[in-house]
């Protein structure tokens, strides 16, 4: 089924600016730095930028700034909404993303699925559908970040829910990683970095004890950019 899907995707006409390299179908952004790259961001409050002091300080805007340093004509469409679950991305963001014919898509989703007790099987099915449609219906490079370790945030680190939330984060990340690999996404490991850095760098977390601060979003953008940069074709 996957081979047939990749073959179908390779056979369809593609918007200018993204190429798919056979035989494994790994996608890359173009060598042409004048390409009009459209970057679409999907996800929850961290994509919307809750905790940032200004819209240009969330990680999506910071990532767009880095992208424009390479592709001056790059544009961004931020579809992230606070409180969104994977089902919300599927129902309310995905079609809008596909209609825009992006060359780059980032996906950051999962914490609200965990905190609202969505079953991991349902979450994985939603991620499969989201990434599958993006792979089949667009030519975008897909970059997906693993869920940061929620258990080390102040909101949960001293809570009775700490262990349960920590376990669920691991399980959900395993599902996210499986589907990311199936669909050829570039995976960015925010989990390990957050687990290591958040306990010793409280300035990374906003005053609500949960969302990133300006500094947290700067670090997030740095890590996600490494994933994007690995998919830029050298000149």
VENBEL-V942127 format. One record per backbone hydrogen bond with DSSP energy under -0.5 kcal/mol. NH is the residue of the N-H (numbers start at 0). CO is the residue of the C=O. Records with the same first field share a line. If there is no record, write none. Layout:
BEGIN
NH: CO ; CO
END
This chain:
BEGIN
4: 0
5: 1
6: 2
7: 3
8: 4
9: 5
10: 6
11: 7 ; 8
17: 14
18: 27
20: 18 ; 25
21: 19
24: 20
25: 20
27: 18
28: 230
29: 16
32: 30
34: 31
36: 34
38: 36 ; 74
39: 37 ; 103
40: 76
41: 105
43: 107
46: 43
47: 43
48: 44
49: 44
51: 48
56: 53
57: 54
61: 57
62: 58
63: 59
64: 60
65: 61
66: 62
67: 63
68: 64
69: 65 ; 66
70: 66
71: 32 ; 69
73: 70
74: 36
76: 38
78: 40 ; 76
80: 42
83: 80
88: 84
89: 85
90: 86
91: 87
92: 87 ; 88
93: 88
96: 92
97: 93
98: 94
99: 95 ; 96
100: 97
101: 96
102: 37
103: 37
104: 140
105: 39
106: 142
107: 41
113: 109
114: 110
115: 111
116: 113
117: 112
122: 118
123: 119
124: 120
125: 121
126: 122
127: 123
128: 124
129: 125
130: 126
131: 127
132: 128
133: 129
134: 130
135: 131
136: 132
137: 133
138: 101
140: 102
142: 104
143: 185
144: 106
145: 187
149: 147
151: 148
152: 149
154: 208
155: 152
156: 152
157: 153
158: 155
161: 158
164: 160
165: 161
166: 162
167: 163
168: 164
169: 165
170: 166
171: 167
172: 168
173: 169
174: 170
175: 171
176: 172
177: 173
178: 174
179: 175
180: 176
181: 177
182: 178
183: 180
184: 179
185: 141
186: 184
187: 143
188: 186
189: 187
192: 188
193: 189
194: 190
195: 191
196: 192
197: 193
199: 196
200: 196 ; 197
203: 200
204: 201
205: 210
208: 205
212: 203
216: 212
217: 213
218: 214
219: 215
220: 216
221: 217
222: 218
223: 219
224: 220
225: 221
226: 222
227: 223
228: 224
229: 225
230: 227
231: 228
232: 28 ; 230
END
